[in-house]
Amino acid sequence: MDVLVLIGRILFGALFLASGVAHLTQTKAMAGYAASRGVRAPVPATIGSGLLILVGGLSVLLGIWADLGALLLVVFLIPTAVLMHAFWTESDAQARQLEMISFQKDLALAGAALMLLALIAHAGADLGLMIAGPLFDID
């Protein structure tokens, strides 16, 4: 089971690493999109969210307080789903469909991150293949 969880952590964390790097290297373009979605202070929000998912993704991938990393990803994903992918505001059918898919994807990833948080916080050191054990303890 340890190897399967490790592979899952790598695959899951890699998605957020790539996105975090994009937030920090393509800040102007991403901030422009955030501004178009009504995000206030889009440049700081883009940098802050990029750092949040970079730290969360690295934490999960490396297994350093991976439960905290999963929680950081939830903190990013749920507001992002609502703020950036508000499909209910779209009048164009195609745009509505694309935003609905992104909204559902973000919520599904948040659900997976919550499950990962629970798994790691419950299993603790028994899970293995992590650099540092969980920060939280859920029995």
Residue pairs with C-beta under 8 A, 6 or more apart in sequence:
1 127
2 127
2 128
2 129
3 129
5 119
5 127
5 128
5 129
6 63
6 129
8 116
9 60
9 61
9 63
9 66
9 116
10 61
12 60
12 61
12 112
12 113
12 116
13 57
13 58
13 59
13 60
13 61
13 62
13 69
14 57
14 61
15 57
15 109
16 53
16 54
16 56
16 57
16 60
16 73
17 54
17 57
17 58
17 61
19 50
19 53
19 57
20 50
20 51
20 52
20 53
20 54
20 55
20 57
21 50
21 54
22 30
22 50
23 30
23 46
23 47
23 49
23 50
23 51
23 53
23 54
24 47
24 50
24 51
24 54
27 43
27 46
27 47
27 50
28 43
30 46
30 50
31 42
31 43
31 45
31 46
32 42
33 84
34 42
34 45
34 46
34 84
35 42
37 83
37 84
37 86
38 83
39 45
39 83
39 84
49 76
49 80
52 72
52 75
52 76
53 72
53 73
53 76
55 69
55 72
56 69
56 70
56 71
56 72
56 73
56 76
57 69
57 73
58 64
58 69
59 65
59 66
59 68
59 69
59 70
59 72
60 66
60 69
60 70
60 73
60 116
62 131
63 129
63 130
63 131
63 132
64 130
64 131
64 132
65 132
65 133
65 134
65 135
66 116
66 120
66 130
66 134
67 116
67 117
67 120
67 121
67 134
67 135
67 136
68 134
68 135
68 136
70 113
70 114
70 116
70 117
70 120
71 113
71 117
73 109
73 110
73 113
74 110
74 113
74 114
74 117
77 106
77 107
77 109
77 110
77 113
78 106
78 107
78 110
80 106
81 102
81 103
81 106
81 107
81 110
82 103
84 102
85 99
85 100
85 102
85 103
85 106
86 99
86 103
87 96
87 97
87 99
87 100
87 102
87 103
88 96
90 96
90 99
117 136
118 138
119 127
120 127
120 130
120 134
121 134
121 135
121 136
121 137
121 138
122 138
122 139
124 133
124 134
124 137
125 133
